[in-house]
């Protein structure tokens, strides 16, 4: 299931997916993707590819039912649609949207950087008046 979540986003696509409960997974050809286990076992699991795109986030999500079992083949039993995938996709979209966007945060950080810092003394400086 492919979904585009428009920005501005609160963080990078990588960070948002990790905050949503996904762990990094290096697959074939060292391609980075993210997985989230449904149970305590390796399969079934949600499997997602994400990228930052046009100020938003492109999400490609599917459900891996089992590990590839064909000799030398990388094919697996995956669901790219259906109620489980749709529900997880909706959860991720709602989570990302609930975090809001970064413009206010970026502005606050920028204002703090421009404010000159006050010289601070040591622990007893307030007694001596330095």
N, C-alpha and C positions, 0 to 999 in steps of 0.2 A: 504494500500500500504506500503510495507516494503522496506526501503532503508538504505544502509550502506554508511555513509560519512567517507572516510578514513581520518586519522589524518596526522600530528599533527593539533590539533584544537586550535583556539585562546582562548578558554575558555571551561568550562564544558558544557556538553549537556544541562543541566538545564538552565544555564545562557544564552546560545546561543538561546534556544527556547524562553525564556522570552524576549530577545532582538529582536527577530523576531515578537513580538507582541502577544505572547501567555501568558495566565494567568494560575496559578496553580489551579488544580481542584482535590479535594479529592472525589474519587468515592466509590463504594462498597468496603468493607473490608479495608478502608483507603488507597487504592492504589492511588498513586500520578500520575496524568496525566496532560495534558495541553489542554486548549481550546482557540479558537479564534472565536469570533462572526463574522458572515458575515453581519448581519444587526443589528439594534438596539435591537432586541429581543434575547431571550435565544437560540432559534433554528431558522433556521439551524446554525450549528457551525462546525468548524473543530475541531477534537479531536485527540490528539497525545500522544503517549507513547514514551519516549526516555530513552536511557541509554548510559553511557560511555562504550565503548567496544573496546578492542585492540587498544587503542590510538585514536580511532575515535568515531563516534556517530551512534547508531542504532536508526532509526526513523520508527515508525509505525503510519501511518496517515490514518484517514478516516473522512467522513462527516456524522455527525448526523443530520438527517432530522427533527426528532421530538423526544420529550421525550417519554419514555416508557409509554404506555397506557394500558398495560395488567395487570389485577389484580394480584399483587404480583410478576409479572415477571419483569425481568430487560432487556428484549429484546427491541430493538428499531429499527427504520428504519434507517439503515446506509449504506452509499456507500463506498466501499473499493477500487473502481477503477472508471475510467471515467474522462472526461476532467477537471472538477473542482478540483478533488483530484490530478490529475497529474499536473495541473498548480500550485497549492499551494505547492506541493512537490518540484517542480522545483524551485519555489521562495525561499523556505527554503534552499535548497541545494546551490543555487547561493549566498544567503545571507551569509551562513556559509563559503563558499569558498572565498567570497570577503573580509572577515576579516583576512584572512591569518592564519599563525600559530604562536606559542608562542616562539620558540627557540631564536630568536633575542631579544625579549622582556625579556625573562628570563635571558639571558646573560647580558643585560644592567642593569637589577636590581642587578644581582650578582656583577657586576663591581662596581656599586655605593656603595654597602654594604662594599666592601673591601677598598674603598678610605677613608682615615681618614678625619674626618670633621674638618674644620677650626673653631677656636674659634671665635664666633661673639660677639660683644659688644652690648651695648644698642643703643638707637637712637642717642645720642650725642657723642658717643665714637669716631666717625670720626672727630669731632671738637677737641677733647682733644688729640687724637692720641693713645688711649689705645687699 
